[in-house]
Amino acid sequence: MSKNIEIEQLGAAVLRMTAVPVENVKSPKLGEVIEEMLDILSDSKGVGLAAPQIGHSIQVLAVASKPTSRYPNAPLMEPIVMINPVFQPLTQEQERDWEGCLSIPGIRALIPRYRKIIVDYTDMTGTLVTLELTGFVARVFQHEYDHLQGMVYLDRVENNRDIISETEFFKLLALQKSLLHA
Ligand SMILES: [Zn+2]
């Protein structure tokens, strides 16, 4: 059972810091941080998490896409922990879609992200991994990667009118669903 770990909320200084690279992937301390992150992801309806969100300004993120009430259309995948990740867009093509953040509860916003990216990271065994990501999973990665640069998704909003309350977001989803089944 996970301890009661608090998720850092917008305004916390750690969310605005540039995270430092991990030097020793085998350190027990790092193992603890990763375990906490995975616990939170399995307990919450989040689909990704970055270490600064639990107060550690280190370059570690987890992508754990799964369909939840927060993201009903998310693909199901095993969580991937990425240490010192970097990425390149594979095309300049971007698409806009809704994002939310466990550190910024209650709201959603339309955010442009690269549709197809290539990611390099170190895994928990110290192996360098290269992975191509597209669509929703590429979006989650770019959202979490921003956290490692001291950014949050609201920094990428193009127009304040693209920000809506979560209540309205769920209404929108229900509407889309009823249209699909009409
Ligand atoms: Zn976030």
Residues whose N, C-alpha, C, O or C-beta is under 5 A from the ligand:
A	BS01	ZN	G100 C101 L102
